[in-house]
C-alpha cells in the first residue's frame, strides 16, 4: 500500500475495506441489479466488472446492469461475451452487445437518460442491490469524488444497498472540485432545480454516501478509453456552415444574442465536427449545457470562443486528453460535471433556452427523426439524451449526412422506419446539402422545404415523385401508405434503396 493510495482514502476507518477486484465481485449474486458509473466511455468502474465477467465464465450468473450511458474499455463487449447480462439500461454502443440485443439474448431498455434514476427513486424499476463507482478519492466523511463522469453514479450510490468504490490512481486528483452533485427532492414537495445558468453550482463536490454503506474498495489504474471521433470532412464542414449561416440570420433578426444561447451537442463525429465549426463563426462568449464535453469543447475554449461548459462527462481523443489534463488548471474554472438527470433535466433545458444539436440516422419529409433503429428493427445505440433536449430546446436541430453506405442509402426518406423524435420536437434539419427551417410550417410546407434543401441530388427525383403522388391522394400529412417504406424494403432485399 503506497502513501498515494492511503491519501486517496481520507476516511481512515475505510482503509481496511480495501480488497481485490475478485473479492469485491464475489459480493455480486445471480439476479442482482447493479448500478455502475460510466457515461459515454468515461469514468466507468473498470476492475470489478472485468472480475465479474471472469467469474461468470466459471460460474454462470445473470445480472441487470444500469449505467449512465455507454461504457469504455470493451466492458459491454466483455460482459456480453461472458453471458452476464440479462438486462441492460439505458444506453450502450458496443457492437457485440448490440448483436446480443438484436438477437433477443439481452433485454435492452432504451430510455431517455434523464429518466432512469427518477424511475429508480420512485420504485418504478427494481432497486439497485450494489453500486460500483469509480472515484478519484474518498473524503474524510466518506464522500465519493467521481472521476471523469458523473452520469447516474450519485443516485446509484445513494439508493443501493451496498457500494463498491474503485479508486483509480491514474485519474488526476486535480479532478476534485470539478463536480456538482445535486439530487432532486421527493414529490409531492419537490422544489425547482436551482440551476439558472450553465455556471450555477447548487450541490456538493462529492457524492455524500454514509461510509457504513461502502462495502468494499478496489484500487485500479486503467485509463478511460479514448473517443473515436474523426476530423471534420467536407460534408460535416458544409453542415456546420449551413448552421452557422442560419444562426447568423437569427442574430440579425434579434431572435438570438451574439453569444447565442447555451449549446448542447450529442456525442459523435458529426456533432463534434459541427461544434468545431463554431471556431470560424462570428459568435463569441459561448457557453455549453450538455451531456458530453468532447474535443470541440476544448478547441472552442482554446480559440477564445467558449467561456464555460457544463456536462455530465468528459470524453476525449487520446491526444486531446493528454493536452487537456496537462493544462487542467487552466480549464477547470470553466467546467462543471453534474448528474445526468440534471444535465438533461427538462425543466433546466427549457429554462436555459438551449440550442440543441443532435444526430439523426434518418429523417423524413415531415420532420420525424429516427435516431436508434436501422431498418426500423435493429437497435443501433439508443436514444440517449437527444429526446430530453429536443422536446425542451429553444432550437431543436438534427444533423446528418444526406446519404450513407456509399450512396446506396438516402438519409432523407418518405417515412422514417422508426420514430424517436416526432415532427413536433424538431425545428431545424441540416445535411451537407442545406438547412430546412421547419418552424411555423404545416406538414405540406415542411415537406417542400425538406425536399428542396436536404435531399441529395441523386435522390431528389424519386422523392419528388413520391411527394407529388402523395399530394394527389390528399390528407393533412400526405402519404402513400403502401409505398411509404418501400425504400427500406428495397434496401432489405437488394442492399440499396436505389430503384431496381
C-alpha positions in Angstrom: 0.0 0.0 0.0 1.6 3.2 -1.2 1.3 6.6 0.5 -0.6 7.9 -2.5 -3.0 5.0 -2.1 -3.6 5.9 1.5 -4.0 9.6 0.8 -6.9 8.8 -1.6 -8.9 7.2 1.2 -9.1 10.0 3.7 -11.7 8.3 5.9 -9.2 6.2 7.8 -11.8 3.7 9.0 -12.5 2.7 5.4 -8.9 1.7 4.6 -9.4 -1.8 6.0 -12.2 -2.3 3.3 -9.7 -2.4 0.5 -10.0 -5.8 -1.3 -9.1 -7.3 -4.6 -11.4 -6.9 -7.6 -12.2 -10.6 -7.4 -13.2 -10.3 -3.7 -15.4 -7.3 -4.5 -17.0 -9.2 -7.4 -17.9 -12.0 -5.0 -20.4 -9.7 -3.4 -22.5 -9.9 -6.6 -25.0 -12.7 -6.7 -27.1 -14.1 -9.5 -30.2 -12.0 -10.3 -28.9 -8.8 -8.7 -29.4 -5.3 -10.1 -26.1 -3.4 -10.5 -25.8 0.4 -10.9 -22.4 1.2 -12.3 -20.6 4.5 -13.0 -19.7 5.4 -16.6 -21.0 7.8 -19.2 -20.0 7.6 -22.8 -16.7 5.8 -22.4 -15.6 7.8 -19.4 -15.5 7.3 -15.6 -16.7 3.7 -15.6 -15.7 1.2 -13.0 -13.1 -1.0 -14.7 -11.7 -3.7 -12.4 -14.8 -5.1 -10.8 -16.8 -5.7 -14.0 -13.9 -7.4 -15.5 -13.5 -9.7 -12.5 -17.3 -10.4 -12.6 -17.0 -11.4 -16.3 -14.1 -13.8 -15.5 -16.1 -15.3 -12.6 -19.2 -15.7 -14.8 -17.1 -17.9 -17.2 -16.5 -20.3 -14.4 -19.8 -19.9 -12.5 -22.7 -18.7 -14.7 -24.8 -15.9 -13.4 -27.0 -13.1 -14.7 -27.4 -9.5 -13.6 -29.3 -6.4 -14.7 -26.8 -3.6 -15.4 -27.7 0.0 -15.2 -25.2 2.7 -16.1 -25.2 6.4 -17.1 -24.6 5.7 -20.8 -22.1 3.6 -22.8 -19.0 2.1 -21.3 -15.4 2.1 -22.4 -12.6 -0.5 -22.2 -14.8 -3.0 -24.0 -16.7 -3.7 -20.8 -20.1 -4.2 -22.5 -18.4 -6.5 -25.0 -16.7 -8.5 -22.3 -19.9 -8.8 -20.2 -21.9 -9.8 -23.2 -19.4 -12.4 -24.2 -19.4 -13.8 -20.7 -23.2 -14.0 -20.8 -23.5 -11.9 -17.6 -26.2 -9.5 -18.8 -29.9 -10.4 -18.6 -31.0 -6.7 -18.9 -29.2 -3.5 -19.9 -30.3 0.0 -19.1 -30.3 2.8 -20.5 -27.7 3.2 -23.3 -24.9 1.3 -25.0 -22.8 1.5 -28.1 -20.9 -1.8 -28.3 -21.3 -4.0 -31.4 -21.1 -7.3 -29.6 -23.7 -6.3 -27.1 -25.8 -4.8 -29.9 -25.9 -8.2 -31.6 -27.0 -9.9 -28.4 -29.7 -7.3 -28.0 -30.9 -7.6 -31.6 -30.9 -11.4 -31.2 -33.1 -11.1 -28.1 -30.5 -12.6 -25.8 -30.2 -9.4 -23.7 -33.3 -7.4 -22.8 -32.5 -3.7 -23.6 -34.5 -0.9 -22.0 -33.7 2.2 -24.2 -34.6 5.2 -22.0 -34.3 8.9 -22.0 -31.2 9.5 -20.0 -32.9 11.8 -17.6 -35.4 9.2 -16.5 -33.5 6.1 -15.2 -32.8 7.3 -11.7 -36.1 9.1 -11.5 -37.8 5.7 -12.0 -35.5 4.1 -9.5 -36.2 6.7 -6.9 -40.0 6.2 -7.3 -39.7 2.3 -7.3 -40.8 2.0 -10.9 -37.7 0.0 -11.6 -36.3 -2.8 -9.4 -34.0 -1.4 -6.7 -30.2 -1.3 -7.1 -28.5 -4.0 -5.0 -24.9 -2.9 -5.5 -23.5 0.3 -6.9 -20.0 0.2 -8.4 -18.5 3.7 -8.7 -15.1 4.9 -9.9 -13.6 7.6 -7.8 -10.6 9.9 -7.5 -10.8 9.7 -3.7 -13.0 9.3 -0.7 -13.3 12.3 1.6 -12.9 12.4 5.4 -16.7 11.9 5.8 -16.9 9.1 3.3 -18.0 11.2 0.3 -17.1 9.7 -3.1 -15.3 12.1 -5.5 -16.1 10.9 -9.1 -13.6 10.9 -11.9 -14.3 12.0 -15.5 -18.1 11.4 -15.4 -21.0 11.7 -13.0 -23.8 10.1 -15.0 -26.1 8.2 -12.7 -23.4 7.4 -10.2 -24.7 9.6 -7.4 -28.2 8.2 -7.3 -26.9 4.6 -7.7 -24.7 5.1 -4.7 -27.4 6.8 -2.6 -30.1 4.2 -3.5 -28.1 1.0 -3.4 -27.9 -1.4 -0.5 -24.1 -1.6 -0.8 -21.5 0.4 -2.6 -18.2 -0.7 -4.1 -15.8 2.1 -4.8 -13.0 1.8 -7.3 -10.2 4.3 -6.5 -8.5 4.9 -9.9 -4.9 6.1 -9.2 -4.5 7.0 -12.9 -7.2 9.7 -12.6 -5.8 13.0 -11.5 -6.6 14.4 -8.1 -7.0 17.7 -9.8 -10.5 16.5 -10.8 -11.6 17.1 -7.2 -13.8 20.2 -7.1 -15.0 19.7 -10.7 -18.3 18.0 -9.8 -21.6 19.5 -8.7 -23.8 16.7 -7.1 -27.4 17.8 -6.8 -30.2 15.3 -6.3 -33.8 16.5 -6.8 -36.1 16.3 -3.7 -39.0 13.9 -3.5 -42.5 14.6 -4.7 -45.1 16.0 -3.8 -43.0 18.7 -2.2 -40.2 18.8 -4.9 -38.6 22.2 -5.3 -37.4 23.6 -8.6 -33.9 22.6 -9.7 -31.9 25.8 -8.9 -29.7 25.8 -11.9 -30.2 29.1 -13.6 -27.1 29.4 -15.7 -24.6 26.9 -17.1 -22.2 28.2 -14.4 -24.6 27.5 -11.5 -23.2 25.3 -8.7 -26.0 24.0 -6.5 -24.8 20.8 -4.8 -21.8 19.0 -3.3 -18.4 18.4 -4.9 -18.7 14.7 -3.9 -21.4 12.0 -3.6 -22.5 12.2 0.1 -22.7 8.4 0.9 -22.8 7.2 4.5 -19.5 5.4 5.0 -21.1 2.3 6.5 -22.7 1.6 3.1 -19.3 1.3 1.4 -18.8 -2.5 1.4 -15.5 -2.7 -0.5 -12.8 -0.5 -2.0 -10.8 -1.7 -5.0 -7.7 0.0 -6.4 -7.4 0.4 -10.2 -5.1 2.2 -12.6 -6.7 1.7 -16.0 -7.4 4.9 -18.1 -10.7 5.7 -19.8 -11.0 4.7 -23.4 -10.3 7.4 -25.9 -13.1 8.7 -28.1 -13.1 7.5 -31.7 -14.2 10.8 -33.4 -12.8 11.7 -36.8 -11.6 15.0 -38.1 -14.2 17.2 -39.9 -14.6 16.4 -43.6 -16.1 18.4 -46.5 -19.7 17.2 -45.7 -19.5 18.0 -41.9 -17.9 21.3 -42.6 -20.8 22.1 -45.0 -23.3 21.1 -42.3 -21.5 23.4 -39.9 -21.5 26.2 -42.5 -25.3 25.9 -43.1 -26.0 26.0 -39.4 -23.7 29.0 -38.8 -25.4 31.0 -41.6 -28.8 30.2 -40.1 -27.7 31.3 -36.6 -26.2 34.5 -38.0 -29.6 35.3 -39.5 -31.3 34.6 -36.2 -28.9 37.1 -34.5 -29.5 39.7 -37.3 -33.3 39.4 -36.7 -32.8 39.7 -32.9 -34.0 36.2 -32.2 -30.7 35.3 -30.6 -27.9 37.4 -28.9 -24.5 37.5 -30.5 -23.3 34.9 -27.9 -26.2 32.7 -28.7 -28.0 30.6 -26.1 -26.2 27.8 -24.3 -25.2 24.9 -26.7 -25.9 21.2 -26.4 -24.5 18.7 -28.8 -24.8 14.9 -29.0 -21.8 12.6 -29.0 -20.1 11.5 -32.2 -18.1 12.7 -35.2 -20.8 14.7 -36.9 -22.0 16.7 -33.8 -18.3 17.2 -32.7 -17.5 18.5 -36.2 -20.4 20.8 -36.3 -19.4 22.3 -32.9 -15.8 22.6 -34.2 -17.2 24.8 -37.0 -18.1 27.5 -34.5 -14.4 28.3 -34.3 -14.7 30.1 -37.6 -18.0 31.7 -36.8 -18.6 35.3 -35.6 -20.1 34.1 -32.3 -18.3 34.7 -29.1 -18.6 34.2 -25.3 -20.3 30.9 -26.0 -21.5 28.6 -23.2 -22.5 24.9 -23.2 -25.0 23.0 -21.1 -24.7 19.4 -22.4 -24.1 15.8 -21.6 -20.6 15.1 -23.0 -17.8 17.5 -23.3 -15.9 16.5 -26.4 -12.7 17.6 -28.1 -14.6 20.5 -29.8 -15.5 22.0 -26.4 -11.8 22.5 -25.5 -10.9 23.6 -29.0 -13.6 26.3 -28.7 -12.1 27.3 -25.3 -8.6 27.5 -26.8 -9.9 29.6 -29.7 -11.4 32.1 -27.2 -14.9 31.3 -28.3 -16.3 29.4 -25.3 -16.2 30.7 -21.8 -17.9 27.9 -19.8 -19.1 24.3 -20.3 -21.4 22.2 -18.1 -21.7 18.5 -18.8 -22.0 15.1 -17.2 -18.8 13.6 -18.6 -15.6 14.4 -20.4 -14.8 12.1 -23.4 -11.8 13.0 -25.4 -9.5 11.6 -28.1 -6.1 10.3 -26.9 -4.2 13.4 -28.0 -6.8 15.8 -26.7 -6.9 14.0 -23.3 -3.2 14.4 -22.8 -3.4 18.1 -23.8 -6.4 18.9 -21.5 -5.1 17.0 -18.5 -1.7 18.6 -19.0 -3.3 22.0 -18.7 -6.2 21.1 -16.5 -5.7 24.0 -14.0 -6.4 26.3 -17.0 -9.6 24.6 -17.9 -11.0 23.7 -14.5 -12.6 27.1 -13.6 -14.5 26.9 -16.9 -16.0 23.4 -16.3 -18.5 21.6 -14.2 -19.8 18.0 -14.3 -23.3 17.1 -13.0 -25.5 14.1 -12.6 -27.2 13.3 -15.9 -30.7 13.8 -14.5 -29.6 17.5 -14.0 -27.6 17.9 -17.2 -30.6 16.5 -19.1 -33.4 17.9 -16.9 -36.3 19.1 -19.0 -37.0 22.0 -16.6 -33.5 23.3 -16.8 -33.2 22.7 -20.6 -36.4 24.8 -21.1 -35.3 27.5 -18.6 -31.9 28.0 -20.2 -33.3 28.0 -23.8 -30.7 25.6 -25.2 -29.7 25.3 -28.8 -29.6 21.5 -29.1 -27.7 19.8 -31.9 -28.2 16.0 -32.2 -27.6 13.4 -34.9 -30.2 11.5 -36.9 -29.9 8.1 -38.6 -32.6 9.3 -40.9 -35.4 11.8 -41.1 -38.5 12.1 -43.3 -40.3 14.6 -45.4 -42.3 15.9 -42.5 -39.5 16.2 -39.9 -39.8 12.9 -38.0 -36.4 11.6 -36.9 -35.1 8.1 -36.3 -32.1 8.1 -34.0 -31.9 4.5 -33.0 -33.2 1.7 -35.3 -31.6 0.6 -38.6 -34.4 -0.5 -40.9 -36.9 0.0 -38.1 -35.9 -3.1 -36.1 -32.2 -3.3 -35.5 -31.1 -1.3 -32.5 -28.0 0.9 -33.1 -27.1 2.5 -29.8 -30.2 4.1 -28.1 -32.0 7.4 -27.9 -29.6 8.7 -25.2 -30.3 12.3 -24.2 -31.5 13.6 -27.5 -35.1 13.3 -26.5 -34.6 15.1 -23.2 -33.1 18.0 -25.2 -35.1 18.0 -28.4 -38.5 18.3 -26.8 -37.5 21.1 -24.5 -35.0 23.1 -26.6 -35.2 26.7 -27.7 -34.0 25.4 -31.0 -34.0 21.6 -31.7 -31.6 20.8 -34.5 -30.9 17.4 -36.1 -28.0 16.9 -38.4 -26.9 14.0 -40.7 -25.2 13.4 -44.0 -27.7 13.1 -46.8 -26.6 9.7 -47.9 -24.9 6.6 -46.3 -23.4 3.3 -47.4 -21.5 4.7 -50.4 -24.6 6.5 -51.7 -26.8 3.4 -51.6 -28.9 4.8 -48.7 -30.7 8.1 -48.5 -30.8 9.5 -45.0 -33.9 11.5 -46.1 -36.8 9.2 -46.7 -40.6 9.4 -47.4 -41.3 7.9 -43.9 -38.8 7.0 -41.2 -38.8 3.3 -40.3 -38.8 4.1 -36.6 -39.7 7.4 -34.8 -37.7 8.7 -31.8 -38.4 12.4 -32.3 -41.8 13.3 -33.8 -42.1 16.3 -36.1 -43.5 18.2 -33.0 -40.0 18.1 -31.4 -37.9 19.1 -34.5 -37.2 22.7 -35.6 -34.2 22.5 -37.9 -32.9 19.7 -40.2 -29.4 20.0 -41.7 -27.5 17.9 -44.2 -24.5 18.9 -46.3 -27.0 19.9 -49.0 -28.6 22.6 -46.9 -30.9 23.5 -44.0 -34.6 23.2 -43.6 -36.2 25.6 -41.1 -39.5 23.8 -40.1 -40.7 26.3 -37.6 -44.3 27.5 -38.1 -44.8 25.3 -41.1 -47.7 22.9 -41.8 -46.8 19.3 -42.9 -47.2 20.1 -46.6 -44.9 23.1 -46.3 -42.4 21.2 -44.3 -42.1 18.5 -47.0 -41.4 21.1 -49.6 -38.6 22.8 -47.6 -37.0 19.4 -46.7 -37.2 18.3 -50.3 -35.6 21.4 -51.6 -32.9 21.8 -49.1 -31.8 18.5 -47.5 -32.2 15.7 -50.1 -29.1 14.6 -52.1 -29.5 15.5 -55.8 -29.5 11.8 -57.0 -32.5 11.1 -54.7 -34.5 14.3 -55.5 -36.4 13.0 -58.5 -37.6 9.9 -56.6 -38.6 12.0 -53.6 -40.4 14.5 -55.8 -42.3 11.6 -57.5 -43.4 10.2 -54.2 -44.4 13.5 -52.8 -46.4 14.7 -55.8 -48.4 11.4 -55.9 -49.0 11.6 -52.1 -50.3 15.2 -52.5 -52.7 14.0 -55.2 -54.2 11.5 -52.8 -54.6 14.2 -50.1 -54.5 14.4 -46.4 -53.0 16.7 -43.7 -49.8 14.7 -43.9 -49.9 13.2 -47.4 -48.5 9.6 -47.7 -48.8 6.6 -50.0 -49.1 4.2 -47.1 -48.4 1.2 -49.4 -45.1 2.8 -50.6 -44.0 4.8 -47.5 -41.4 2.2 -46.5 -40.7 0.8 -50.0 -37.2 2.4 -50.0 -36.4 0.5 -46.8 -37.9 -2.7 -48.2 -35.7 -2.3 -51.4 -32.7 -1.9 -49.1 -33.6 -5.0 -47.2 -33.9 -7.0 -50.4 -31.1 -5.6 -52.6 -28.7 -3.8 -50.3 -29.6 -0.4 -51.8 -32.5 2.0 -51.7 -31.9 2.7 -55.4 -34.6 1.6 -57.9 -34.0 -1.9 -59.2 
